């Protein structure tokens, strides 16, 4: 059970770390940053669903 908690924290930390960055300056960078945030939300949602089924 503790191992699952550590894996969960590690995955969440990695997702947050990958999705954050410097302040975007161009419209393309802003759009890419928004897409990254959206993808991070989807990954977190998928991880929650997977945890409910006891896979992670």
SULBEL-V473814 format. One record per pair of residues at least 12 apart in sequence whose C-alpha atoms are under 10 Angstrom apart, sorted by the first residue. I is the first residue (numbers start at 1). GAP is how many residues later the second one is. D is the distance in Angstrom with one decimal. If there is no record, write none. Layout:
i-><I;I>
gap-><GAP;GAP>
d-><D;D>
This chain:
i-><3;4;4;4;4;5;7;8;8;8;8;11;11;11;11;12;12;12;12;15;15;15;15;15;15;15;16;16;16;16;18;18;18;19;19;19;19;19;19;19;19;19;20;20;20;20;21>
gap-><53;47;50;51;52;51;49;39;40;43;48;32;33;36;45;28;31;32;35;21;22;24;25;26;28;29;21;24;25;28;18;19;22;14;15;16;17;18;19;20;21;22;13;16;17;20;12>
d-><9.7;9.4;9.5;9.4;6.3;8.8;7.6;8.6;9.6;8.9;7.1;9.9;9.0;8.9;9.9;9.4;9.3;7.4;9.0;9.9;9.6;9.5;6.3;9.2;8.0;8.1;9.0;7.5;9.8;9.7;8.6;9.7;8.7;7.6;9.4;9.5;5.8;6.2;9.4;8.7;6.8;9.9;8.2;8.6;8.2;10.0;8.5>
